[in-house]
Amino acid sequence: MKKVTLTIAALVFMTYIVSAQTDYSERLSIGLKAGINYSNVYNSEGEEFDTDPKFGFVAGGFLSIPIGKFLGVQPEVLFSQKGFKATGKFLTNTYTFTRTTSFIDIPILIQLKPSEYVTILAGPQYSYLVNRKDEFGNISQKEYFKNENVRKNLFCFLGGFDINYDHFVFGARVGWDITKNNGDGTSTTPRYKNVWYQATVGLRF
């Protein structure tokens, strides 16, 4: 009987230790994550600009700062590819066009934690445009921006949620630009804003 009691006590203690180690809701934690963006653009001025979405890569790190059990702040730094696809005609020839824009994204997200397994996030994001790659069929051109007409500093908004399981974090977000891409309004680039859906897998410590 004593052995059974000791075994049960040991199991209860081990369960408590494991649960204490894996509950991150009130712990400061740092993590890495990577995944994909499914992005497109839209024109907030109502002008016709038809495009198709494209996939891009996203990766970076995050910091989870608890403010009590149910609230927190989560700043992140990400390398994030966005852009779009389109088709057009030159004379009688149809061509495909793909634009890939690479950003350094810095979101500052408010965490709402209804449980240790689910985190709801929303907040503003600052994005810095690093470069742009345009592909016309098989012809590729990459630009590092010096053109004043292209806005390199963008402000955005994000919303989504994380599913937390032990050290793993599975994230889903949607984001869109608040500022449009052209700087002084005279750029020959069509006026648009980015919108993207994001799915990531992360590891927290």
C-alpha positions as CSV (number, residue, x, y, z in Angstrom):
1,M,0.0,0.0,0.0
2,K,2.9,2.3,0.8
3,K,4.5,1.6,-2.5
4,V,1.2,2.4,-4.4
5,T,0.8,5.7,-2.4
6,L,4.4,6.7,-3.2
7,T,4.0,5.8,-6.9
8,I,0.8,7.9,-7.1
9,A,2.5,10.8,-5.3
10,A,5.4,10.6,-7.6
11,L,3.2,10.6,-10.7
12,V,1.2,13.6,-9.4
13,F,4.5,15.5,-8.7
14,M,5.9,14.7,-12.2
15,T,2.6,15.8,-13.8
16,Y,2.8,19.1,-11.9
17,I,6.4,19.7,-12.9
18,V,5.7,19.0,-16.6
19,S,2.6,21.2,-16.6
20,A,4.6,24.0,-14.8
21,Q,7.4,23.7,-17.4
22,T,5.1,23.8,-20.4
23,D,2.7,26.6,-19.4
24,Y,4.1,29.7,-21.0
25,S,1.2,32.0,-20.3
26,E,3.0,33.8,-17.4
27,R,6.6,33.3,-18.5
28,L,8.9,35.5,-20.5
29,S,9.9,33.5,-23.6
30,I,11.8,34.0,-26.8
31,G,11.3,32.0,-30.0
32,L,12.1,31.4,-33.7
33,K,9.6,30.7,-36.4
34,A,9.3,30.2,-40.2
35,G,6.5,29.7,-42.7
36,I,4.8,31.1,-45.8
37,N,3.0,34.2,-46.9
38,Y,0.1,34.1,-49.4
39,S,0.1,37.6,-50.6
40,N,-1.6,39.9,-53.1
41,V,-2.2,43.7,-53.5
42,Y,-5.3,45.9,-53.8
43,N,-5.9,49.5,-54.8
44,S,-7.7,51.5,-52.1
45,E,-8.4,54.3,-54.6
46,G,-10.8,52.2,-56.6
47,E,-8.7,52.1,-59.8
48,E,-8.8,48.8,-61.8
49,F,-5.7,46.8,-61.0
50,D,-6.3,43.0,-61.4
51,T,-3.7,40.7,-59.9
52,D,-3.3,37.1,-58.6
53,P,-1.8,36.0,-55.3
54,K,1.6,34.4,-54.8
55,F,3.5,32.5,-52.2
56,G,6.5,33.9,-50.3
57,F,8.8,32.9,-47.4
58,V,8.8,34.4,-43.9
59,A,11.1,33.7,-41.0
60,G,12.4,35.5,-37.9
61,G,12.1,35.7,-34.1
62,F,9.6,36.8,-31.5
63,L,9.5,37.8,-27.8
64,S,6.5,37.0,-25.6
65,I,6.2,39.4,-22.6
66,P,3.4,38.5,-20.2
67,I,1.3,41.2,-18.5
68,G,-0.5,38.9,-16.1
69,K,-2.0,35.6,-17.0
70,F,-4.4,36.7,-19.8
71,L,-2.6,39.6,-21.4
72,G,0.8,40.2,-23.0
73,V,2.9,41.9,-25.6
74,Q,4.6,40.2,-28.5
75,P,7.2,42.1,-30.6
76,E,8.7,40.3,-33.6
77,V,11.3,40.8,-36.3
78,L,10.7,39.0,-39.5
79,F,12.1,38.7,-43.0
80,S,9.0,38.6,-45.2
81,Q,8.4,38.1,-48.9
82,K,5.2,39.5,-50.4
83,G,4.1,40.5,-53.9
84,F,1.7,39.4,-56.6
85,K,1.3,37.9,-60.1
86,A,-0.3,39.4,-63.2
87,T,-0.7,38.8,-66.9
88,G,-0.6,41.4,-69.7
89,K,-0.3,41.9,-73.4
90,F,2.5,43.6,-75.4
91,L,1.4,43.9,-79.1
92,T,-0.1,40.5,-79.7
93,N,2.0,38.6,-77.2
94,T,0.7,37.6,-73.7
95,Y,3.3,37.8,-70.9
96,T,3.3,36.8,-67.2
97,F,4.6,39.2,-64.6
98,T,5.6,38.4,-61.0
99,R,6.7,40.9,-58.4
100,T,8.4,39.7,-55.2
101,T,8.9,42.4,-52.5
102,S,11.2,41.6,-49.6
103,F,10.5,43.4,-46.3
104,I,11.9,43.5,-42.7
105,D,8.6,43.4,-40.7
106,I,8.4,44.6,-37.1
107,P,5.0,43.9,-35.6
108,I,4.1,44.9,-32.0
109,L,1.2,42.7,-31.1
110,I,-1.1,42.6,-28.1
111,Q,-1.8,39.1,-26.7
112,L,-5.1,37.9,-25.4
113,K,-4.7,34.5,-23.8
114,P,-8.0,32.8,-23.0
115,S,-6.1,29.6,-22.3
116,E,-2.5,28.4,-22.3
117,Y,-3.2,26.7,-25.7
118,V,-4.7,29.7,-27.6
119,T,-3.3,33.2,-28.0
120,I,-5.2,35.9,-30.0
121,L,-3.0,38.6,-31.4
122,A,-3.6,42.0,-33.0
123,G,-1.6,45.2,-33.5
124,P,0.4,47.5,-35.7
125,Q,3.4,46.7,-37.9
126,Y,6.3,48.7,-39.4
127,S,7.7,47.3,-42.6
128,Y,10.9,48.3,-44.4
129,L,11.2,47.5,-48.1
130,V,14.6,45.9,-48.7
131,N,14.4,45.0,-52.4
132,R,12.0,44.2,-55.2
133,K,12.3,41.5,-57.8
134,D,10.3,41.7,-61.1
135,E,10.1,38.8,-63.5
136,F,8.7,39.1,-67.0
137,G,8.4,35.5,-68.2
138,N,12.0,34.2,-67.9
139,I,13.6,37.7,-67.5
140,S,14.4,38.7,-64.0
141,Q,15.3,42.1,-62.6
142,K,16.2,42.9,-59.0
143,E,16.1,46.4,-57.5
144,Y,17.6,47.9,-54.3
145,F,15.6,51.1,-54.0
146,K,17.0,54.5,-54.6
147,N,13.8,55.8,-56.3
148,E,12.1,58.4,-54.1
149,N,8.8,57.6,-55.6
150,V,8.7,54.1,-54.1
151,R,7.7,54.1,-50.4
152,K,10.2,52.0,-48.4
153,N,8.6,52.7,-45.0
154,L,5.1,51.2,-44.6
155,F,2.7,51.0,-41.7
156,C,0.4,47.9,-41.5
157,F,-2.0,46.1,-39.2
158,L,-2.1,42.4,-38.2
159,G,-4.6,40.1,-36.6
160,G,-4.6,36.4,-36.0
161,F,-4.0,33.6,-33.4
162,D,-1.4,31.1,-32.2
163,I,-2.0,27.5,-31.2
164,N,0.5,26.6,-28.4
165,Y,1.6,23.1,-27.7
166,D,4.5,22.6,-25.3
167,H,7.5,24.3,-27.0
168,F,5.7,24.6,-30.4
169,V,3.7,27.6,-31.7
170,F,1.5,27.3,-34.8
171,G,0.5,30.7,-36.1
172,A,-2.1,32.1,-38.5
173,R,-2.3,35.8,-39.4
174,V,-3.8,38.2,-41.8
175,G,-2.1,41.6,-42.5
176,W,-2.6,44.6,-44.7
177,D,-0.9,47.9,-45.4
178,I,-2.3,51.1,-44.1
179,T,0.0,53.2,-46.3
180,K,0.2,52.8,-50.1
181,N,3.4,51.9,-52.0
182,N,4.1,55.1,-54.0
183,G,5.9,57.8,-52.1
184,D,4.9,61.2,-53.7
185,G,2.0,60.1,-55.8
186,T,3.9,60.4,-59.1
187,S,5.4,56.9,-59.3
188,T,4.8,55.0,-62.6
189,T,4.3,51.9,-60.4
190,P,0.6,51.2,-60.0
191,R,-0.7,52.6,-56.7
192,Y,-1.5,49.7,-54.3
193,K,-1.3,48.2,-50.8
194,N,-0.1,44.8,-49.8
195,V,-2.4,42.2,-48.2
196,W,-1.3,38.8,-47.0
197,Y,-2.2,35.6,-45.1
198,Q,0.6,34.0,-43.1
199,A,1.1,30.6,-41.6
200,T,4.1,29.8,-39.4
201,V,5.6,27.1,-37.2
202,G,7.7,28.3,-34.2
203,L,9.8,27.0,-31.4
204,R,9.8,28.9,-28.1
205,F,12.3,28.7,-25.2
